[in-house]
Amino acid sequence: MNTTTGRALSVVSWLAVLALLGAAVIWVGPARLVAPWLSIDPWALAVALVLMLASYVIRTLRITRYFPDRLSGRFWSAFRLANWHNLMNNLLPMRAGEVAFPVLMQRYYRLSPLESVPVLLWFRLLDLQVVLLIGLAAGGHLLGLSGGVLAGLVALLLAAPVGAFALRHGLHGLLARHEGRLAAKGAEMLASLPDRPGRFVATLFWTWANWLVKLAALGWVLAAFAPVGFAAGVLGAIGGDLTTVLPVHAPGGFGTYEAGVALLIAPLVDEPRTVLAAAVNLHLFVLGTALLAATLSLLIPRPAPTATRTATPSGD
């Protein structure tokens, strides 16, 4: 696809999204959208905003602790990187924003994509695991799952990263014993993944910390916007976030994010317009905090890249 065609499709996509958003606003009614913002406690909203910013700090720590040799003493530049990566993920469709991570890691710290992309995939696997586990804990009963099915899903999710960690060792040893360019590249990519239990546990810790803080904020905000409890609010927030993890993601997340939220809280709310209004407002809160963090990051100067490549990543 050439550049002109790509830009045309991007413009058409954004026009379609804006038209959909406009139709939603007209159907819901501007008054219904604005009312929750006028009734919410400003101090409580400020606490939710602080929690969201705290989750960005924790996300940055997950990166800096994973690459201590290269990122030691560079928290603020990594904070800038993490926030712009997050904003791109929120704005660009079809997971295109993920490209920002390896690009910025190479630009800021001269970490090659062979080093950064496997780590990003590892983070995303843990993100998905944690989000689903919290979702099952918060709303497994609301989804009508039996105890046996719920226990089976929890066991499977808990085992997934452990299995991936064990598989990494076997594959790395297999590729290291083979000659050839592809085997060498594969071994280099696998070398970026956690290679001992301390590193594995550390990435789990930062991932859980990030999502517990973030979903606490989003669950409370959604519960303030819709007539649902905190647990249902967390479940609805997870529905929205899952649409950003999956490949299908509209420009800005408009439409897909709201659909994810509405899908999980609609059975608990009688009025469809209230559901859509709450989903739109939660999405605006998410985008607003991402934009605020990225804007604040502009105050942080870009780092001067180091001249040498990083050593083995760490997480402890």
C-alpha positions in Angstrom: 0.0 0.0 0.0 1.5 3.4 -1.0 1.7 6.4 1.2 -1.1 8.3 -0.6 -3.5 5.3 -0.3 -2.6 4.8 3.4 -3.3 8.5 4.2 -6.6 8.4 2.3 -7.7 5.3 4.2 -6.6 7.0 7.5 -8.7 10.1 6.7 -11.7 8.0 5.7 -11.3 5.9 8.9 -11.2 9.0 11.1 -14.2 10.6 9.3 -16.2 7.4 9.8 -15.2 7.3 13.5 -16.1 11.0 14.0 -19.4 10.4 12.2 -20.1 7.4 14.5 -19.2 9.5 17.6 -21.4 12.3 16.4 -24.3 10.0 15.9 -23.8 8.5 19.4 -23.8 12.0 21.0 -27.0 12.9 19.2 -28.7 9.6 20.2 -27.6 9.8 23.8 -28.1 13.6 24.1 -25.4 16.1 25.1 -27.1 16.7 28.5 -26.9 13.0 29.4 -23.2 13.0 28.5 -22.4 16.1 30.5 -24.5 15.4 33.6 -22.1 12.8 35.2 -19.2 15.2 35.0 -21.2 17.9 36.8 -22.3 15.5 39.6 -19.0 13.7 40.2 -17.0 14.8 43.3 -14.0 16.9 41.9 -11.7 15.6 44.7 -12.5 12.0 44.0 -12.0 12.6 40.3 -8.6 14.1 41.1 -7.7 11.0 43.1 -8.7 8.8 40.1 -6.5 11.0 37.9 -3.6 10.7 40.3 -4.0 6.9 40.3 -3.9 6.8 36.5 -0.7 8.9 36.5 0.7 6.5 39.1 0.0 3.6 36.8 2.0 5.4 34.1 4.9 5.7 36.6 4.6 1.9 37.5 4.6 1.1 33.7 7.8 3.1 33.3 9.4 1.2 36.3 8.5 -2.0 34.5 10.6 -0.9 31.6 13.5 0.6 33.5 13.8 -2.4 35.8 13.8 -4.7 32.9 16.8 -2.9 31.2 18.8 -1.6 34.2 22.2 -1.6 32.3 20.8 0.8 29.6 18.1 2.7 31.5 19.7 3.1 34.9 19.2 6.7 36.0 17.0 7.4 32.9 13.6 7.1 34.5 12.3 10.4 33.1 13.3 9.7 29.6 11.7 6.3 29.9 8.6 8.0 31.3 8.4 10.1 28.2 8.8 7.0 26.0 6.1 5.0 27.9 3.6 7.9 27.8 4.0 8.5 24.0 3.8 4.8 23.4 0.6 4.7 25.4 -0.9 7.7 23.6 0.0 6.2 20.2 -1.7 2.9 21.2 -4.8 4.8 22.2 -5.0 6.9 19.0 -3.8 4.6 16.2 -5.9 1.7 14.8 -5.1 -2.0 14.6 -2.4 -1.9 17.2 -0.2 0.3 15.0 0.8 2.3 18.1 2.8 -0.6 19.3 5.5 0.3 16.7 6.3 3.3 18.8 7.9 1.1 21.5 10.7 -0.5 19.4 11.2 2.8 17.4 11.6 4.9 20.6 13.7 2.3 22.4 16.1 2.3 19.4 16.1 6.1 19.1 16.6 6.8 22.8 18.7 3.9 24.0 19.9 2.1 20.8 18.1 -1.1 21.7 17.5 -3.0 18.5 14.0 -4.3 17.7 15.4 -7.9 18.2 15.9 -6.8 21.9 12.8 -4.7 22.5 10.0 -6.4 20.4 10.2 -9.8 22.3 10.0 -7.8 25.6 7.0 -5.9 24.4 5.3 -9.2 23.4 6.2 -10.6 26.9 4.7 -7.5 28.6 1.5 -7.9 26.5 1.1 -11.5 27.4 1.3 -10.6 31.1 -1.0 -7.7 30.6 -3.6 -9.9 29.0 -3.2 -12.6 31.7 -3.6 -10.1 34.6 -6.6 -8.2 33.0 -8.4 -11.5 32.4 -7.7 -12.8 36.0 -8.9 -9.5 37.5 -12.0 -9.6 35.3 -12.8 -13.1 36.4 -12.3 -12.1 40.0 -14.4 -9.0 39.7 -17.2 -10.3 37.5 -16.9 -14.0 36.9 -20.2 -14.5 38.8 -21.8 -11.7 36.7 -20.9 -13.6 33.6 -22.8 -16.6 34.7 -19.7 -18.9 34.9 -19.9 -22.0 37.0 -17.4 -22.6 39.8 -15.7 -25.4 37.8 -15.4 -23.3 34.6 -14.1 -20.3 36.6 -11.5 -22.4 38.4 -10.4 -24.0 35.1 -9.9 -20.6 33.4 -8.0 -19.2 36.4 -5.7 -22.2 36.4 -5.1 -21.9 32.7 -4.3 -18.2 32.9 -2.0 -18.7 35.9 -0.1 -21.4 34.0 0.2 -19.5 30.7 3.2 -17.2 31.6 4.9 -20.0 33.5 4.6 -22.2 30.4 5.9 -19.4 28.2 8.9 -19.0 30.6 9.7 -22.7 30.5 9.3 -22.8 26.7 11.7 -19.9 26.3 14.5 -22.0 27.9 13.9 -25.0 25.6 13.6 -23.0 22.4 16.7 -20.9 23.2 18.8 -24.0 23.8 17.5 -25.6 20.6 18.2 -22.5 18.5 21.6 -22.0 20.1 22.7 -25.4 18.9 21.9 -24.7 15.3 23.8 -22.7 12.8 22.4 -20.2 10.4 21.2 -16.6 10.4 17.5 -17.3 11.3 18.5 -19.5 14.3 20.9 -16.8 15.5 18.2 -14.1 15.2 15.7 -16.3 17.0 18.2 -17.1 19.8 18.9 -13.3 20.2 15.2 -12.5 20.5 14.7 -15.2 23.1 17.7 -14.0 25.0 15.8 -10.8 25.6 13.1 -12.6 27.6 13.4 -13.4 31.3 16.0 -16.1 31.8 15.7 -16.8 35.5 12.9 -16.8 38.1 13.8 -13.5 39.7 13.3 -11.7 36.4 10.1 -13.5 35.7 8.6 -12.7 39.1 9.7 -9.0 38.8 7.8 -8.5 35.5 4.8 -10.2 37.1 5.0 -7.9 40.1 5.1 -4.6 38.0 2.4 -5.8 35.7 0.0 -6.6 38.6 0.9 -3.3 40.3 0.1 -1.4 37.2 -3.2 -3.0 36.5 -4.5 -3.0 40.1 -3.9 0.7 40.3 -5.3 1.5 36.8 -8.4 -0.6 37.1 -9.1 0.7 40.6 -9.2 4.2 39.1 -11.2 3.2 36.0 -13.6 1.0 38.0 -14.5 3.8 40.3 -14.9 6.3 37.5 -17.2 4.0 35.6 -19.2 3.3 38.7 -19.6 7.1 39.1 -20.8 7.4 35.5 -23.3 4.5 35.5 -25.6 2.9 38.1 -23.3 0.0 38.8 -21.1 -1.1 41.7 -17.3 -0.9 41.8 -16.8 -4.6 40.8 -19.1 -4.1 37.8 -17.2 -0.9 37.0 -13.9 -2.8 37.0 -15.5 -5.4 34.7 -16.7 -2.7 32.3 -13.3 -1.0 32.3 -11.7 -4.4 31.5 -14.1 -4.8 28.6 -12.9 -1.4 27.2 -9.2 -2.2 27.7 -9.5 -5.6 26.1 -10.5 -3.9 22.9 -7.1 -2.1 22.9 -5.2 -5.4 23.4 -7.0 -7.3 20.6 -6.1 -6.7 17.0 -9.4 -5.0 16.1 -9.1 -1.5 17.3 -10.7 1.6 15.6 -8.8 4.9 15.3 -8.7 6.5 18.7 -10.5 3.4 19.9 -13.8 5.2 19.3 -16.6 2.7 18.9 -14.6 -0.4 19.8 -13.8 0.8 23.3 -17.4 1.8 24.0 -18.6 -1.5 22.7 -16.3 -3.4 25.0 -17.5 -1.4 28.0 -21.1 -1.7 27.1 -21.0 -5.4 26.4 -20.1 -6.1 30.0 -22.2 -3.6 31.9 -25.3 -3.5 29.6 -26.9 -6.6 31.4 -26.8 -4.6 34.6 -28.3 -1.3 33.4 -31.8 -1.0 32.0 -31.3 2.2 30.0 -29.1 1.7 26.8 -28.5 5.5 26.6 -27.1 5.5 30.1 -24.7 2.6 29.2 -23.4 4.4 26.1 -23.0 7.7 27.9 -21.0 6.0 30.6 -18.8 4.2 28.1 -18.1 7.4 26.1 -17.3 9.3 29.3 -14.9 6.6 30.5 -13.2 6.6 27.2 -12.8 10.4 27.3 -11.3 10.0 30.8 -8.8 7.4 29.5 -7.9 9.5 26.4 -7.7 12.7 28.5 -5.2 11.2 31.0 -3.1 9.7 28.2 -3.0 13.0 26.4 -2.2 14.8 29.7 0.7 12.5 30.5 2.1 12.7 27.0 1.8 16.5 27.0 3.6 16.7 30.4 6.3 14.4 28.9 7.1 17.1 26.4 8.8 18.9 29.3 11.3 16.1 29.5 14.2 16.4 27.1 15.0 13.6 24.8 18.0 11.5 26.0 21.3 11.3 24.2 21.5 7.7 23.1 24.2 5.5 24.7 27.0 4.3 22.4 27.0 0.7 23.3 24.3 -2.0 23.3 22.7 -3.2 26.5 23.8 -6.3 28.3 21.4 -9.0 29.3 18.1 -7.5 30.5 17.1 -7.8 34.1 14.0 -7.6 36.1 15.1 -7.9 39.7 
